Every structure is written in structure tokens, then in C-alpha cells.
Amino acid sequence: MRVDDADLLTEVLSETPSYSADLKALVLRMVHQQQGDVETVATQTGLPTSTLYGWLAEWNLAQRTAKKKR
């Protein structure tokens, strides 16, 4: 995967006191583009793998809940 303006991602991470929904979405998209390789995305973003796995768990739960409501 090629990340354009990776320096900007580092800047956003350092300036963001808490993780925004937009950042989570971006990082989850990166995980998807890396075919689930959380370790690579953690290295690219500087985020802990435990944080990424937590976000993935939240996303998967939300998707399962949404499917049950249909």
C-alpha cells in the first residue's frame, strides 16, 4: 500500500488529543487495504496494535448489530 503524505498522518496523530471518528475510519481503511495486516498499519501509523484490534472489534460488533436490525 502507498500512503500519500504519510508525514501529514504523523502530524495529525500528534496534534489530535483523542482519536476522532475520521482517524479511526482512515486507519480501519488502511487495515482493509493491507488485507488485515494490523502489524503493518501499527508500524505505519505509530498506533499500538491493541488500539487497532480494539477499533476492529468495535467495527465488527457494529456491523453485526446493524445486520440483526435489518
Secondary structure, 3 states (H helix, E strand, C coil): CCCCCHHHHHHHHHHCCCCCHHHHHHHHHHHHHCCCCHHHHHHHHCCCHHHHHHHHHHHHHHHHHHHHHC
